[in-house]
Amino acid sequence: MTQSQRLKYSILISLVVLGTMLGLSYLQNHGVISEKTFQYIAIAVAVIVVVINGVMRRKVKP
C-alpha cells in the first residue's frame, strides 16, 4: 500500500464514520436508540477505526 492509497482509504473511512455518526444521531433524536446504545456503538466504531488505521500504517511501503 502506498501513501496515496492510505490517504484515499483514510478519507473514505472518515466519510463512513461521519455518515454512521450522523445516522446514529438521527436515530437517537427520533427515539429509536437510547443514549447508552449510541455511546456503545460510537465507542465500537472508534475502536474499529483505530485498528484499521494501525493495520494500514503497517502495510505502507516506504
Contacts in CASP RR format, 6 or more apart in sequence:
PFRMAT RR
TARGET T0000
AUTHOR 0000-0000-0000
METHOD contacts of the structure
MODEL  1
MTQSQRLKYSILISLVVLGTMLGLSYLQNHGVISEKTFQYIAIAVAVIVV
VINGVMRRKVKP
1 9 0 8 1.000
1 56 0 8 1.000
1 59 0 8 1.000
1 60 0 8 1.000
1 61 0 8 1.000
2 60 0 8 1.000
2 61 0 8 1.000
3 60 0 8 1.000
6 56 0 8 1.000
6 57 0 8 1.000
6 59 0 8 1.000
6 60 0 8 1.000
9 56 0 8 1.000
10 53 0 8 1.000
10 56 0 8 1.000
13 49 0 8 1.000
13 52 0 8 1.000
13 53 0 8 1.000
17 45 0 8 1.000
17 49 0 8 1.000
20 45 0 8 1.000
21 42 0 8 1.000
21 45 0 8 1.000
24 33 0 8 1.000
24 38 0 8 1.000
24 41 0 8 1.000
24 42 0 8 1.000
25 38 0 8 1.000
27 33 0 8 1.000
27 38 0 8 1.000
28 34 0 8 1.000
28 35 0 8 1.000
28 38 0 8 1.000
33 41 0 8 1.000
END
